Amino acid sequence: MPSKPSVTNRIRQLRFARGEMTQQQLADAAGVTRQTIIALEAGRYVPSLLLAFRIAQALGVGIEEVFCFNGASR
Amino acid sequence: MTAAQKAAWLNLIVIASATIVVVALYPAFGSKAFAGLSLLALCALNVLFHWGRGRRVVSDERDEHINRRAVVWAYGVLWLAFVSAALLAPLVFGQAVPVRVIQNSVWVAFMILIGVQSIAVLVQYGREASHAE
């Protein structure tokens, strides 16, 4: 049975790597609410491509360093 | 708590208050008690939660997704209620459904729509309550 594809992220690790950046600071930089950052870190929300780019930009890294697509196995 | 959650709670409180007022006044005032449903206009106050506060973002794409899903659920429940009411009305009232029932059904429909939407919004946000710092 094929597993469901998912998108994981390293937002939490990258936040701490950038001098303990708070969820609110990242939210303000990316133009979203803090609750959205919380949902992203918990893996409960997959962002749009535009928001993914904004978050990567706010963290100062490329989008592929933040998000990882785990495709469905066949 | 997000602006959408505050708005949802306000809607539920207003709906509950309007229902309580109508039920409380009905024995004394009869059908005039339905004027208490005008309290539902207070739902309009939820625009206050969506006004911007400084540079901080009030709602974003995730809030829009949650709201869109909540609206779909609300219209689904409303449609079921509408069909059920249409099927049951002749059984309850015979072939002459009172005009008062038709008039009040508009308010009931509004309460179902806003109430279910608000509950759906709160349920969706509730699933993400942990992991905050």
N, CA and C atoms of all chains as a GROMACS GRO file, in nm:
protein
  621
    1MET      N    1   0.085  -0.120   0.000
    1MET     CA    2   0.000   0.000   0.000
    1MET      C    3   0.089   0.125   0.000
    2PRO      N    4   0.070   0.219  -0.094
    2PRO     CA    5   0.157   0.336  -0.098
    2PRO      C    6   0.135   0.428   0.022
    3SER      N    7   0.250   0.478   0.078
    3SER     CA    8   0.236   0.570   0.192
    3SER      C    9   0.203   0.710   0.141
    4LYS      N   10   0.142   0.789   0.229
    4LYS     CA   11   0.099   0.924   0.192
    4LYS      C   12   0.221   1.015   0.180
    5PRO      N   13   0.233   1.092   0.071
    5PRO     CA   14   0.346   1.184   0.061
    5PRO      C   15   0.335   1.294   0.166
    6SER      N   16   0.450   1.341   0.213
    6SER     CA   17   0.446   1.446   0.315
    6SER      C   18   0.563   1.542   0.295
    7VAL      N   19   0.552   1.656   0.359
    7VAL     CA   20   0.659   1.756   0.355
    7VAL      C   21   0.704   1.780   0.498
    8THR      N   22   0.831   1.753   0.524
    8THR     CA   23   0.886   1.780   0.658
    8THR      C   24   0.968   1.908   0.651
    9ASN      N   25   0.997   1.965   0.766
    9ASN     CA   26   1.077   2.088   0.766
    9ASN      C   27   1.172   2.094   0.885
   10ARG      N   28   1.270   2.182   0.873
   10ARG     CA   29   1.371   2.200   0.978
   10ARG      C   30   1.362   2.341   1.036
   11ILE      N   31   1.244   2.396   1.039
   11ILE     CA   32   1.228   2.534   1.084
   11ILE      C   33   1.279   2.552   1.227
   12ARG      N   34   1.240   2.459   1.314
   12ARG     CA   35   1.278   2.470   1.454
   12ARG      C   36   1.432   2.471   1.472
   13GLN      N   37   1.499   2.375   1.405
   13GLN     CA   38   1.645   2.368   1.416
   13GLN      C   39   1.710   2.494   1.360
   14LEU      N   40   1.658   2.541   1.247
   14LEU     CA   41   1.718   2.659   1.183
   14LEU      C   42   1.693   2.786   1.266
   15ARG      N   43   1.580   2.788   1.334
   15ARG     CA   44   1.552   2.904   1.422
   15ARG      C   45   1.655   2.912   1.533
   16PHE      N   46   1.683   2.797   1.594
   16PHE     CA   47   1.780   2.795   1.704
   16PHE      C   48   1.921   2.819   1.652
   17ALA      N   49   1.945   2.775   1.528
   17ALA     CA   50   2.077   2.798   1.469
   17ALA      C   51   2.099   2.947   1.442
   18ARG      N   52   1.990   3.020   1.428
   18ARG     CA   53   2.001   3.166   1.404
   18ARG      C   54   1.984   3.242   1.535
   19GLY      N   55   2.059   3.205   1.634
   19GLY     CA   56   2.061   3.278   1.761
   19GLY      C   57   1.929   3.276   1.836
   20GLU      N   58   1.870   3.159   1.850
   20GLU     CA   59   1.747   3.145   1.930
   20GLU      C   60   1.636   3.239   1.882
   21MET      N   61   1.618   3.246   1.751
   21MET     CA   62   1.510   3.328   1.694
   21MET      C   63   1.376   3.275   1.747
   22THR      N   64   1.291   3.365   1.795
   22THR     CA   65   1.162   3.319   1.849
   22THR      C   66   1.062   3.292   1.737
   23GLN      N   67   0.958   3.219   1.770
   23GLN     CA   68   0.852   3.191   1.672
   23GLN      C   69   0.790   3.322   1.625
   24GLN      N   70   0.773   3.418   1.717
   24GLN     CA   71   0.711   3.546   1.681
   24GLN      C   72   0.800   3.625   1.586
   25GLN      N   73   0.930   3.622   1.611
   25GLN     CA   74   1.024   3.695   1.523
   25GLN      C   75   1.020   3.636   1.383
   26LEU      N   76   1.018   3.504   1.374
   26LEU     CA   77   1.012   3.440   1.242
   26LEU      C   78   0.878   3.470   1.174
   27ALA      N   79   0.771   3.467   1.254
   27ALA     CA   80   0.638   3.497   1.199
   27ALA      C   81   0.633   3.639   1.142
   28ASP      N   82   0.688   3.734   1.217
   28ASP     CA   83   0.689   3.874   1.171
   28ASP      C   84   0.772   3.888   1.043
   29ALA      N   85   0.885   3.818   1.039
   29ALA     CA   86   0.973   3.826   0.921
   29ALA      C   87   0.910   3.761   0.798
   30ALA      N   88   0.832   3.655   0.821
   30ALA     CA   89   0.772   3.583   0.708
   30ALA      C   90   0.633   3.635   0.673
   31GLY      N   91   0.579   3.722   0.757
   31GLY     CA   92   0.446   3.780   0.729
   31GLY      C   93   0.331   3.685   0.757
   32VAL      N   94   0.345   3.605   0.864
   32VAL     CA   95   0.237   3.515   0.904
   32VAL      C   96   0.213   3.529   1.055
   33THR      N   97   0.116   3.456   1.106
   33THR     CA   98   0.091   3.460   1.250
   33THR      C   99   0.181   3.358   1.319
   34ARG      N  100   0.202   3.378   1.449
   34ARG     CA  101   0.286   3.284   1.526
   34ARG      C  102   0.224   3.145   1.525
   35GLN      N  103   0.090   3.140   1.523
   35GLN     CA  104   0.021   3.010   1.524
   35GLN      C  105   0.054   2.929   1.400
   36THR      N  106   0.078   2.998   1.288
   36THR     CA  107   0.115   2.926   1.166
   36THR      C  108   0.254   2.866   1.178
   37ILE      N  109   0.345   2.940   1.240
   37ILE     CA  110   0.481   2.885   1.264
   37ILE      C  111   0.471   2.762   1.355
   38ILE      N  112   0.386   2.772   1.458
   38ILE     CA  113   0.368   2.658   1.550
   38ILE      C  114   0.316   2.537   1.472
   39ALA      N  115   0.217   2.560   1.387
   39ALA     CA  116   0.158   2.450   1.309
   39ALA      C  117   0.260   2.391   1.212
   40LEU      N  118   0.342   2.477   1.153
   40LEU     CA  119   0.445   2.428   1.059
   40LEU      C  120   0.548   2.341   1.131
   41GLU      N  121   0.593   2.390   1.246
   41GLU     CA  122   0.695   2.315   1.322
   41GLU      C  123   0.640   2.180   1.369
   42ALA      N  124   0.511   2.176   1.397
   42ALA     CA  125   0.450   2.052   1.443
   42ALA      C  126   0.416   1.959   1.326
   43GLY      N  127   0.439   2.006   1.205
   43GLY     CA  128   0.410   1.925   1.086
   43GLY      C  129   0.262   1.913   1.058
   44ARG      N  130   0.185   2.008   1.108
   44ARG     CA  131   0.040   2.000   1.090
   44ARG      C  132  -0.010   2.090   0.977
   45TYR      N  133   0.081   2.160   0.916
   45TYR     CA  134   0.042   2.246   0.804
   45TYR      C  135   0.152   2.247   0.699
   46VAL      N  136   0.113   2.230   0.576
   46VAL     CA  137   0.208   2.237   0.464
   46VAL      C  138   0.186   2.372   0.396
   47PRO      N  139   0.290   2.456   0.393
   47PRO     CA  140   0.271   2.592   0.341
   47PRO      C  141   0.263   2.596   0.189
   48SER      N  142   0.212   2.708   0.139
   48SER     CA  143   0.213   2.730  -0.006
   48SER      C  144   0.359   2.752  -0.047
   49LEU      N  145   0.384   2.744  -0.176
   49LEU     CA  146   0.521   2.763  -0.226
   49LEU      C  147   0.571   2.903  -0.191
   50LEU      N  148   0.482   3.001  -0.203
   50LEU     CA  149   0.520   3.140  -0.174
   50LEU      C  150   0.562   3.155  -0.028
   51LEU      N  151   0.483   3.097   0.063
   51LEU     CA  152   0.515   3.107   0.205
   51LEU      C  153   0.643   3.030   0.237
   52ALA      N  154   0.662   2.916   0.171
   52ALA     CA  155   0.785   2.837   0.193
   52ALA      C  156   0.907   2.922   0.156
   53PHE      N  157   0.898   2.994   0.045
   53PHE     CA  158   1.010   3.080   0.004
   53PHE      C  159   1.030   3.194   0.104
   54ARG      N  160   0.922   3.249   0.153
   54ARG     CA  161   0.933   3.360   0.249
   54ARG      C  162   1.000   3.314   0.380
   55ILE      N  163   0.964   3.194   0.425
   55ILE     CA  164   1.022   3.140   0.548
   55ILE      C  165   1.171   3.113   0.529
   56ALA      N  166   1.203   3.053   0.414
   56ALA     CA  167   1.344   3.025   0.385
   56ALA      C  168   1.424   3.155   0.382
   57GLN      N  169   1.365   3.257   0.320
   57GLN     CA  170   1.431   3.387   0.312
   57GLN      C  171   1.450   3.448   0.452
   58ALA      N  172   1.346   3.436   0.535
   58ALA     CA  173   1.354   3.489   0.671
   58ALA      C  174   1.461   3.417   0.753
   59LEU      N  175   1.482   3.289   0.722
   59LEU     CA  176   1.582   3.211   0.795
   59LEU      C  177   1.721   3.224   0.731
   60GLY      N  178   1.725   3.290   0.616
   60GLY     CA  179   1.853   3.314   0.549
   60GLY      C  180   1.914   3.192   0.484
   61VAL      N  181   1.831   3.098   0.443
   61VAL     CA  182   1.881   2.976   0.377
   61VAL      C  183   1.796   2.946   0.253
   62GLY      N  184   1.838   2.849   0.176
   62GLY     CA  185   1.760   2.809   0.059
   62GLY      C  186   1.640   2.726   0.100
   63ILE      N  187   1.540   2.724   0.013
   63ILE     CA  188   1.416   2.654   0.046
   63ILE      C  189   1.439   2.503   0.068
   64GLU      N  190   1.537   2.447  -0.007
   64GLU     CA  191   1.562   2.302   0.006
   64GLU      C  192   1.628   2.267   0.139
   65GLU      N  193   1.684   2.369   0.207
   65GLU     CA  194   1.743   2.343   0.340
   65GLU      C  195   1.635   2.341   0.448
   66VAL      N  196   1.522   2.403   0.416
   66VAL     CA  197   1.414   2.411   0.516
   66VAL      C  198   1.313   2.299   0.498
   67PHE      N  199   1.272   2.278   0.375
   67PHE     CA  200   1.165   2.181   0.349
   67PHE      C  201   1.217   2.060   0.273
   68CYS      N  202   1.159   1.945   0.305
   68CYS     CA  203   1.199   1.820   0.241
   68CYS      C  204   1.074   1.744   0.200
   69PHE      N  205   1.064   1.711   0.073
   69PHE     CA  206   0.947   1.636   0.024
   69PHE      C  207   0.973   1.486   0.035
   70ASN      N  208   0.887   1.417   0.107
   70ASN     CA  209   0.897   1.271   0.119
   70ASN      C  210   0.789   1.212   0.030
   71GLY      N  211   0.826   1.179  -0.093
   71GLY     CA  212   0.729   1.130  -0.190
   71GLY      C  213   0.670   0.996  -0.150
   72ALA      N  214   0.556   0.966  -0.211
   72ALA     CA  215   0.487   0.839  -0.183
   72ALA      C  216   0.570   0.723  -0.236
   73SER      N  217   0.581   0.618  -0.155
   73SER     CA  218   0.651   0.499  -0.202
   73SER      C  219   0.557   0.415  -0.289
   74ARG      N  220   0.612   0.346  -0.390
   74ARG     CA  221   0.529   0.267  -0.480
   74ARG      C  222   0.536   0.119  -0.446
   75MET      N  223  -0.431   3.318   2.099
   75MET     CA  224  -0.558   3.296   2.027
   75MET      C  225  -0.562   3.386   1.903
   76THR      N  226  -0.595   3.329   1.789
   76THR     CA  227  -0.597   3.407   1.665
   76THR      C  228  -0.727   3.490   1.656
   77ALA      N  229  -0.726   3.583   1.561
   77ALA     CA  230  -0.845   3.667   1.539
   77ALA      C  231  -0.966   3.580   1.503
   78ALA      N  232  -0.942   3.476   1.423
   78ALA     CA  233  -1.052   3.388   1.381
   78ALA      C  234  -1.111   3.313   1.500
   79GLN      N  235  -1.025   3.271   1.594
   79GLN     CA  236  -1.074   3.202   1.714
   79GLN      C  237  -1.158   3.295   1.801
   80LYS      N  238  -1.110   3.419   1.818
   80LYS     CA  239  -1.186   3.517   1.897
   80LYS      C  240  -1.322   3.542   1.832
   81ALA      N  241  -1.321   3.557   1.700
   81ALA     CA  242  -1.447   3.582   1.628
   81ALA      C  243  -1.542   3.463   1.642
   82ALA      N  244  -1.486   3.342   1.638
   82ALA     CA  245  -1.569   3.221   1.651
   82ALA      C  246  -1.633   3.215   1.790
   83TRP      N  247  -1.553   3.244   1.893
   83TRP     CA  248  -1.608   3.244   2.029
   83TRP      C  249  -1.717   3.350   2.045
   84LEU      N  250  -1.693   3.469   1.988
   84LEU     CA  251  -1.794   3.574   1.997
   84LEU      C  252  -1.924   3.529   1.930
   85ASN      N  253  -1.912   3.468   1.811
   85ASN     CA  254  -2.031   3.419   1.741
   85ASN      C  255  -2.109   3.319   1.825
   86LEU      N  256  -2.036   3.224   1.886
   86LEU     CA  257  -2.104   3.121   1.966
   86LEU      C  258  -2.171   3.182   2.090
   87ILE      N  259  -2.104   3.280   2.152
   87ILE     CA  260  -2.162   3.345   2.270
   87ILE      C  261  -2.288   3.422   2.231
   88VAL      N  262  -2.282   3.492   2.118
   88VAL     CA  263  -2.398   3.570   2.072
   88VAL      C  264  -2.514   3.477   2.038
   89ILE      N  265  -2.485   3.366   1.968
   89ILE     CA  266  -2.592   3.270   1.932
   89ILE      C  267  -2.655   3.211   2.058
   90ALA      N  268  -2.570   3.173   2.154
   90ALA     CA  269  -2.622   3.116   2.279
   90ALA      C  270  -2.706   3.219   2.354
   91SER      N  271  -2.659   3.344   2.359
   91SER     CA  272  -2.732   3.450   2.430
   91SER      C  273  -2.868   3.475   2.365
   92ALA      N  274  -2.869   3.483   2.231
   92ALA     CA  275  -2.995   3.509   2.160
   92ALA      C  276  -3.094   3.395   2.184
   93THR      N  277  -3.044   3.271   2.183
   93THR     CA  278  -3.132   3.156   2.205
   93THR      C  279  -3.189   3.159   2.347
   94ILE      N  280  -3.103   3.190   2.444
   94ILE     CA  281  -3.148   3.195   2.584
   94ILE      C  282  -3.254   3.304   2.602
   95VAL      N  283  -3.230   3.420   2.542
   95VAL     CA  284  -3.325   3.532   2.554
   95VAL      C  285  -3.462   3.494   2.496
   96VAL      N  286  -3.460   3.431   2.378
   96VAL     CA  287  -3.587   3.392   2.314
   96VAL      C  288  -3.661   3.288   2.400
   97VAL      N  289  -3.586   3.188   2.446
   97VAL     CA  290  -3.649   3.082   2.527
   97VAL      C  291  -3.704   3.139   2.658
   98ALA      N  292  -3.628   3.234   2.718
   98ALA     CA  293  -3.671   3.293   2.846
   98ALA      C  294  -3.794   3.382   2.830
   99LEU      N  295  -3.800   3.455   2.718
   99LEU     CA  296  -3.910   3.551   2.699
   99LEU      C  297  -4.035   3.487   2.638
  100TYR      N  298  -4.019   3.372   2.574
  100TYR     CA  299  -4.132   3.312   2.501
  100TYR      C  300  -4.255   3.286   2.589
  101PRO      N  301  -4.238   3.232   2.710
  101PRO     CA  302  -4.358   3.207   2.793
  101PRO      C  303  -4.438   3.335   2.823
  102ALA      N  304  -4.369   3.448   2.836
  102ALA     CA  305  -4.436   3.573   2.872
  102ALA      C  306  -4.484   3.651   2.749
  103PHE      N  307  -4.408   3.650   2.643
  103PHE     CA  308  -4.439   3.737   2.528
  103PHE      C  309  -4.481   3.662   2.401
  104GLY      N  310  -4.478   3.531   2.406
  104GLY     CA  311  -4.519   3.454   2.287
  104GLY      C  312  -4.426   3.479   2.170
  105SER      N  313  -4.484   3.491   2.051
  105SER     CA  314  -4.402   3.505   1.930
  105SER      C  315  -4.322   3.635   1.926
  106LYS      N  316  -4.362   3.734   2.008
  106LYS     CA  317  -4.283   3.860   2.014
  106LYS      C  318  -4.142   3.835   2.070
  107ALA      N  319  -4.128   3.725   2.142
  107ALA     CA  320  -3.997   3.692   2.201
  107ALA      C  321  -3.891   3.673   2.094
  108PHE      N  322  -3.934   3.640   1.971
  108PHE     CA  323  -3.837   3.618   1.864
  108PHE      C  324  -3.762   3.747   1.826
  109ALA      N  325  -3.811   3.861   1.877
  109ALA     CA  326  -3.737   3.987   1.856
  109ALA      C  327  -3.599   3.978   1.922
  110GLY      N  328  -3.586   3.887   2.020
  110GLY     CA  329  -3.456   3.866   2.085
  110GLY      C  330  -3.350   3.819   1.988
  111LEU      N  331  -3.394   3.763   1.874
  111LEU     CA  332  -3.297   3.717   1.774
  111LEU      C  333  -3.220   3.833   1.711
  112SER      N  334  -3.270   3.955   1.733
  112SER     CA  335  -3.198   4.071   1.680
  112SER      C  336  -3.060   4.084   1.745
  113LEU      N  337  -3.043   4.016   1.860
  113LEU     CA  338  -2.910   4.015   1.925
  113LEU      C  339  -2.803   3.956   1.832
  114LEU      N  340  -2.848   3.876   1.734
  114LEU     CA  341  -2.753   3.814   1.640
  114LEU      C  342  -2.673   3.919   1.563
  115ALA      N  343  -2.726   4.042   1.558
  115ALA     CA  344  -2.653   4.149   1.489
  115ALA      C  345  -2.518   4.175   1.555
  116LEU      N  346  -2.506   4.135   1.684
  116LEU     CA  347  -2.378   4.155   1.755
  116LEU      C  348  -2.264   4.074   1.694
  117CYS      N  349  -2.300   3.974   1.613
  117CYS     CA  350  -2.195   3.895   1.544
  117CYS      C  351  -2.108   3.985   1.457
  118ALA      N  352  -2.167   4.096   1.413
  118ALA     CA  353  -2.092   4.188   1.326
  118ALA      C  354  -1.971   4.249   1.398
  119LEU      N  355  -1.973   4.243   1.534
  119LEU     CA  356  -1.860   4.300   1.610
  119LEU      C  357  -1.729   4.225   1.587
  120ASN      N  358  -1.739   4.104   1.528
  120ASN     CA  359  -1.614   4.028   1.511
  120ASN      C  360  -1.518   4.092   1.410
  121VAL      N  361  -1.565   4.195   1.338
  121VAL     CA  362  -1.471   4.266   1.249
  121VAL      C  363  -1.363   4.336   1.332
  122LEU      N  364  -1.395   4.366   1.458
  122LEU     CA  365  -1.297   4.433   1.546
  122LEU      C  366  -1.171   4.349   1.563
  123PHE      N  367  -1.188   4.215   1.562
  123PHE     CA  368  -1.073   4.127   1.582
  123PHE      C  369  -0.983   4.122   1.459
  124HIS      N  370  -1.037   4.162   1.345
  124HIS     CA  371  -0.957   4.153   1.222
  124HIS      C  372  -0.890   4.284   1.184
  125TRP      N  373  -0.910   4.387   1.267
  125TRP     CA  374  -0.839   4.512   1.240
  125TRP      C  375  -0.693   4.494   1.276
  126GLY      N  376  -0.605   4.551   1.198
  126GLY     CA  377  -0.461   4.536   1.221
  126GLY      C  378  -0.416   4.602   1.350
  127ARG      N  379  -0.316   4.538   1.413
  127ARG     CA  380  -0.256   4.594   1.534
  127ARG      C  381  -0.108   4.615   1.506
  128GLY      N  382  -0.072   4.738   1.470
  128GLY     CA  383   0.068   4.766   1.438
  128GLY      C  384   0.109   4.690   1.312
  129ARG      N  385   0.231   4.634   1.314
  129ARG     CA  386   0.282   4.563   1.198
  129ARG      C  387   0.254   4.414   1.205
  130ARG      N  388   0.197   4.370   1.317
  130ARG     CA  389   0.176   4.227   1.337
  130ARG      C  390   0.064   4.174   1.245
  131VAL      N  391   0.089   4.059   1.188
  131VAL     CA  392  -0.008   3.997   1.097
  131VAL      C  393  -0.126   3.941   1.177
  132VAL      N  394  -0.247   3.970   1.133
  132VAL     CA  395  -0.367   3.924   1.205
  132VAL      C  396  -0.415   3.789   1.152
  133SER      N  397  -0.408   3.771   1.020
  133SER     CA  398  -0.445   3.641   0.962
  133SER      C  399  -0.361   3.616   0.837
  134ASP      N  400  -0.345   3.489   0.804
  134ASP     CA  401  -0.261   3.454   0.689
  134ASP      C  402  -0.327   3.343   0.608
  135GLU      N  403  -0.248   3.280   0.519
  135GLU     CA  404  -0.305   3.179   0.429
  135GLU      C  405  -0.363   3.059   0.503
  136ARG      N  406  -0.300   3.022   0.617
  136ARG     CA  407  -0.353   2.907   0.693
  136ARG      C  408  -0.490   2.939   0.751
  137ASP      N  409  -0.507   3.061   0.800
  137ASP     CA  410  -0.638   3.102   0.852
  137ASP      C  411  -0.743   3.097   0.742
  138GLU      N  412  -0.703   3.138   0.622
  138GLU     CA  413  -0.796   3.134   0.508
  138GLU      C  414  -0.835   2.990   0.475
  139HIS      N  415  -0.737   2.897   0.479
  139HIS     CA  416  -0.767   2.755   0.454
  139HIS      C  417  -0.865   2.701   0.556
  140ILE      N  418  -0.839   2.732   0.683
  140ILE     CA  419  -0.924   2.684   0.792
  140ILE      C  420  -1.065   2.740   0.776
  141ASN      N  421  -1.073   2.869   0.746
  141ASN     CA  422  -1.204   2.932   0.730
  141ASN      C  423  -1.280   2.874   0.611
  142ARG      N  424  -1.208   2.849   0.501
  142ARG     CA  425  -1.272   2.794   0.382
  142ARG      C  426  -1.331   2.655   0.411
  143ARG      N  427  -1.253   2.571   0.483
  143ARG     CA  428  -1.302   2.439   0.518
  143ARG      C  429  -1.422   2.448   0.613
  144ALA      N  430  -1.416   2.543   0.707
  144ALA     CA  431  -1.526   2.561   0.802
  144ALA      C  432  -1.654   2.604   0.730
  145VAL      N  433  -1.640   2.690   0.628
  145VAL     CA  434  -1.757   2.735   0.552
  145VAL      C  435  -1.819   2.618   0.476
  146VAL      N  436  -1.734   2.531   0.421
  146VAL     CA  437  -1.786   2.412   0.349
  146VAL      C  438  -1.864   2.324   0.445
  147TRP      N  439  -1.808   2.300   0.564
  147TRP     CA  440  -1.878   2.218   0.664
  147TRP      C  441  -2.011   2.283   0.702
  148ALA      N  442  -2.008   2.415   0.722
  148ALA     CA  443  -2.128   2.486   0.765
  148ALA      C  444  -2.239   2.477   0.658
  149TYR      N  445  -2.202   2.495   0.532
  149TYR     CA  446  -2.303   2.488   0.426
  149TYR      C  447  -2.353   2.344   0.409
  150GLY      N  448  -2.267   2.246   0.435
  150GLY     CA  449  -2.309   2.106   0.430
  150GLY      C  450  -2.415   2.076   0.535
  151VAL      N  451  -2.388   2.121   0.657
  151VAL     CA  452  -2.484   2.099   0.766
  151VAL      C  453  -2.612   2.177   0.739
  152LEU      N  454  -2.598   2.299   0.689
  152LEU     CA  455  -2.717   2.381   0.659
  152LEU      C  456  -2.804   2.312   0.554
  153TRP      N  457  -2.740   2.255   0.453
  153TRP     CA  458  -2.814   2.188   0.346
  153TRP      C  459  -2.890   2.067   0.402
  154LEU      N  460  -2.822   1.989   0.487
  154LEU     CA  461  -2.887   1.874   0.551
  154LEU      C  462  -3.006   1.919   0.635
  155ALA      N  463  -2.986   2.026   0.711
  155ALA     CA  464  -3.094   2.079   0.796
  155ALA      C  465  -3.210   2.129   0.710
  156PHE      N  466  -3.177   2.194   0.599
  156PHE     CA  467  -3.280   2.246   0.509
  156PHE      C  468  -3.365   2.133   0.450
  157VAL      N  469  -3.296   2.030   0.401
  157VAL     CA  470  -3.367   1.916   0.341
  157VAL      C  471  -3.452   1.845   0.447
  158SER      N  472  -3.393   1.825   0.567
  158SER     CA  473  -3.467   1.760   0.676
  158SER      C  474  -3.591   1.841   0.712
  159ALA      N  475  -3.574   1.974   0.723
  159ALA     CA  476  -3.687   2.060   0.759
  159ALA      C  477  -3.796   2.054   0.651
  160ALA      N  478  -3.754   2.053   0.524
  160ALA     CA  479  -3.851   2.048   0.414
  160ALA      C  480  -3.930   1.917   0.416
  161LEU      N  481  -3.862   1.808   0.454
  161LEU     CA  482  -3.930   1.677   0.459
  161LEU      C  483  -4.020   1.665   0.582
  162LEU      N  484  -3.974   1.724   0.694
  162LEU     CA  485  -4.048   1.707   0.820
  162LEU      C  486  -4.163   1.808   0.836
  163ALA      N  487  -4.151   1.925   0.773
  163ALA     CA  488  -4.252   2.030   0.792
  163ALA      C  489  -4.395   1.983   0.761
  164PRO      N  490  -4.418   1.914   0.648
  164PRO     CA  491  -4.555   1.869   0.620
  164PRO      C  492  -4.605   1.766   0.722
  165LEU      N  493  -4.511   1.688   0.777
  165LEU     CA  494  -4.551   1.589   0.877
  165LEU      C  495  -4.593   1.656   1.008
  166VAL      N  496  -4.524   1.766   1.041
  166VAL     CA  497  -4.551   1.836   1.168
  166VAL      C  498  -4.671   1.931   1.155
  167PHE      N  499  -4.674   2.008   1.045
  167PHE     CA  500  -4.775   2.113   1.031
  167PHE      C  501  -4.887   2.078   0.932
  168GLY      N  502  -4.877   1.962   0.868
  168GLY     CA  503  -4.977   1.930   0.766
  168GLY      C  504  -4.948   2.008   0.640
  169GLN      N  505  -5.050   2.042   0.564
  169GLN     CA  506  -5.029   2.113   0.436
  169GLN      C  507  -5.021   2.264   0.452
  170ALA      N  508  -5.040   2.316   0.576
  170ALA     CA  509  -5.036   2.461   0.599
  170ALA      C  510  -4.925   2.496   0.698
  171VAL      N  511  -4.806   2.521   0.645
  171VAL     CA  512  -4.695   2.561   0.731
  171VAL      C  513  -4.713   2.709   0.767
  172PRO      N  514  -4.715   2.743   0.896
  172PRO     CA  515  -4.736   2.883   0.935
  172PRO      C  516  -4.627   2.976   0.881
  173VAL      N  517  -4.669   3.097   0.843
  173VAL     CA  518  -4.574   3.196   0.791
  173VAL      C  519  -4.466   3.226   0.895
  174ARG      N  520  -4.506   3.230   1.023
  174ARG     CA  521  -4.411   3.258   1.133
  174ARG      C  522  -4.295   3.157   1.133
  175VAL      N  523  -4.326   3.033   1.104
  175VAL     CA  524  -4.222   2.928   1.100
  175VAL      C  525  -4.124   2.956   0.986
  176ILE      N  526  -4.180   2.995   0.871
  176ILE     CA  527  -4.093   3.027   0.756
  176ILE      C  528  -4.003   3.145   0.789
  177GLN      N  529  -4.062   3.249   0.851
  177GLN     CA  530  -3.984   3.369   0.885
  177GLN      C  531  -3.870   3.335   0.982
  178ASN      N  532  -3.905   3.259   1.086
  178ASN     CA  533  -3.802   3.227   1.186
  178ASN      C  534  -3.698   3.129   1.134
  179SER      N  535  -3.735   3.053   1.031
  179SER     CA  536  -3.638   2.958   0.977
  179SER      C  537  -3.517   3.031   0.917
  180VAL      N  538  -3.537   3.155   0.874
  180VAL     CA  539  -3.425   3.234   0.820
  180VAL      C  540  -3.322   3.257   0.932
  181TRP      N  541  -3.373   3.293   1.052
  181TRP     CA  542  -3.283   3.317   1.165
  181TRP      C  543  -3.215   3.187   1.208
  182VAL      N  544  -3.292   3.079   1.209
  182VAL     CA  545  -3.235   2.949   1.247
  182VAL      C  546  -3.126   2.909   1.149
  183ALA      N  547  -3.151   2.932   1.020
  183ALA     CA  548  -3.051   2.901   0.918
  183ALA      C  549  -2.923   2.981   0.942
  184PHE      N  550  -2.939   3.109   0.976
  184PHE     CA  551  -2.824   3.196   1.005
  184PHE      C  552  -2.746   3.140   1.125
  185MET      N  553  -2.820   3.099   1.229
  185MET     CA  554  -2.754   3.047   1.349
  185MET      C  555  -2.680   2.917   1.319
  186ILE      N  556  -2.741   2.830   1.238
  186ILE     CA  557  -2.675   2.704   1.201
  186ILE      C  558  -2.547   2.734   1.124
  187LEU      N  559  -2.558   2.823   1.026
  187LEU     CA  560  -2.444   2.855   0.940
  187LEU      C  561  -2.327   2.912   1.022
  188ILE      N  562  -2.356   3.016   1.099
  188ILE     CA  563  -2.251   3.082   1.178
  188ILE      C  564  -2.202   2.991   1.291
  189GLY      N  565  -2.296   2.920   1.354
  189GLY     CA  566  -2.260   2.832   1.466
  189GLY      C  567  -2.169   2.718   1.422
  190VAL      N  568  -2.207   2.649   1.316
  190VAL     CA  569  -2.126   2.535   1.268
  190VAL      C  570  -1.991   2.584   1.217
  191GLN      N  571  -1.991   2.697   1.148
  191GLN     CA  572  -1.865   2.753   1.098
  191GLN      C  573  -1.770   2.784   1.216
  192SER      N  574  -1.826   2.846   1.319
  192SER     CA  575  -1.745   2.883   1.435
  192SER      C  576  -1.691   2.759   1.506
  193ILE      N  577  -1.776   2.658   1.523
  193ILE     CA  578  -1.731   2.534   1.587
  193ILE      C  579  -1.621   2.467   1.503
  194ALA      N  580  -1.643   2.464   1.371
  194ALA     CA  581  -1.544   2.402   1.282
  194ALA      C  582  -1.410   2.475   1.289
  195VAL      N  583  -1.415   2.608   1.298
  195VAL     CA  584  -1.292   2.688   1.311
  195VAL      C  585  -1.220   2.651   1.442
  196LEU      N  586  -1.297   2.647   1.552
  196LEU     CA  587  -1.235   2.617   1.683
  196LEU      C  588  -1.180   2.475   1.688
  197VAL      N  589  -1.250   2.380   1.628
  197VAL     CA  590  -1.203   2.241   1.625
  197VAL      C  591  -1.071   2.232   1.549
  198GLN      N  592  -1.064   2.298   1.434
  198GLN     CA  593  -0.943   2.291   1.353
  198GLN      C  594  -0.823   2.355   1.423
  199TYR      N  595  -0.847   2.469   1.490
  199TYR     CA  596  -0.737   2.531   1.564
  199TYR      C  597  -0.702   2.449   1.687
  200GLY      N  598  -0.801   2.386   1.748
  200GLY     CA  599  -0.780   2.308   1.869
  200GLY      C  600  -0.686   2.192   1.848
  201ARG      N  601  -0.685   2.137   1.727
  201ARG     CA  602  -0.596   2.025   1.697
  201ARG      C  603  -0.450   2.068   1.696
  202GLU      N  604  -0.425   2.198   1.690
  202GLU     CA  605  -0.288   2.248   1.680
  202GLU      C  606  -0.246   2.325   1.804
  203ALA      N  607  -0.313   2.298   1.916
  203ALA     CA  608  -0.291   2.380   2.035
  203ALA      C  609  -0.154   2.361   2.101
  204SER      N  610  -0.093   2.243   2.082
  204SER     CA  611   0.035   2.220   2.150
  204SER      C  612   0.152   2.279   2.070
  205HIS      N  613   0.273   2.256   2.113
  205HIS     CA  614   0.397   2.297   2.047
  205HIS      C  615   0.423   2.448   2.051
  206ALA      N  616   0.346   2.523   2.128
  206ALA     CA  617   0.373   2.667   2.137
  206ALA      C  618   0.488   2.691   2.234
  207GLU      N  619   0.560   2.804   2.213
  207GLU     CA  620   0.670   2.837   2.306
  207GLU      C  621   0.636   2.962   2.382
   0.00000   0.00000   0.00000
